[in-house]
Amino acid sequence: MMNSTLTISRLTKRFQGVSALSEVSLSLGPGMRVALLGHNGAGKSTMMKIILGLIPFDGGQVQVCGAAPGSARARAQVAYLPENAAFHPALTGEEQIRHYLSLRGESPRRASELLERVGLGRAAGRRIGTYSKGMRQRVGLAQALIGRPGLLVLDEPTSGLDPVSRRDFYALLDGLAAEGAAILLSSHALTEVEARTDRILILSQGRLVAEGTLSDLRRRAALPVALIVTPAPDAAAALAAALPQARQADDGTLHLTCAQTEKLALLAHIATLGPQVADLEVIPPSLEDIYSHFSRRDGQ
Ligand SMILES: Nc1ncnc2c1ncn2[C@@H]1O[C@H](COP(=O)(O)OP(=O)(O)OP(=O)(O)O)[C@@H](O)[C@H]1O
């Protein structure tokens, strides 16, 4: 495919007869942020290892920046951040990044600029042993940025980070994507990828069972929409009678569900109840609901 940073076509991988990936196809263009979701054992790490050229595959094709995975050309373009990036605790952030720059044949002087970029400018002179987990992940990201990679492969990059560190981390990724880097990240934190990625891929038992934007997946899953209606003071009984299908919660609100296709008709009906309604909330299916819909295991 033209202008594709990563192209995977009908990729198959078996481990001693166990099928880890079956006929997986996908493509990632420059600047795309893609989340790879799946249960434990779904095949996410296997796919990342194949993209990085660390393990061979049995069938299909993989092109990384136009080259074979693991080739010198592909390696020069791909950066990888493992889930728990480990560094020498006695080195400072600056020393560690200078070291990696020298290994890659680049000027160690770029270390400060890279650390500044990931928000570690002020901590650059401190030993990594004193860094928080979020700061260590940033050192990992600074390392991944060496050589301006076209593709970033991030294995659960935000696991163990607090909400503010997560937000900062995604803001950094947004900046990199805006500069043209394609980003493939795996995550179990569904609600955060919901807002921070362009496309979602769901792997289940080695098969790509869903792919698209969240609204694509939402439409395809066709899960029910929930509505919460708050009665006006003294109107609870009348409202409950007008909405017999609703369940009354302990706080007095009325909870309803309906198919996507019936939503507008139900809203129109509630609108006719006028002053009996104090408030109305429409809650679309969450990414968790959509994820479980697509990744149901056999027999569940
Ligand atoms: N080296 C190996 N030898 C044998 N089987 C393997 C090997 N590596 C992975 N597998 C199997 O391949 C399947 C996919 O594993 P993989 O590690 O890719 O899943 P994952 O989606 O990354 O899971 P997790 O979320 O737990 O990291 C699993 O059934 C796993 O047991």
The ligand as an ORCA input file, in Angstrom:
! r2SCAN-3c Opt
* xyz 0 1
  N       7.498    -18.670     22.949
  C       6.277    -19.212     22.972
  N       6.114    -20.544     22.957
  C       4.883    -21.110     22.950
  N       3.740    -20.410     22.952
  C       3.824    -19.067     22.973
  C       5.094    -18.389     22.990
  N       4.859    -17.050     23.003
  C       3.509    -16.898     23.007
  N       2.887    -18.088     22.992
  C       1.429    -18.320     22.940
  O       0.881    -17.530     21.905
  C      -0.370    -16.945     22.300
  C      -0.305    -15.429     22.205
  O       0.555    -14.921     23.218
  P       0.960    -13.379     23.361
  O       2.053    -13.294     24.373
  O       1.224    -12.818     22.019
  O      -0.380    -12.740     23.949
  P      -0.646    -11.251     24.478
  O      -1.878    -10.792     23.782
  O       0.560    -10.426     24.331
  O      -0.975    -11.482     26.019
  P      -0.650    -10.557     27.322
  O      -1.733     -9.521     27.379
  O      -0.798    -11.560     28.423
  O       0.717    -10.009     27.186
  C      -0.641    -17.474     23.701
  O      -1.443    -18.620     23.577
  C       0.744    -17.848     24.215
  O       0.659    -18.887     25.165
*
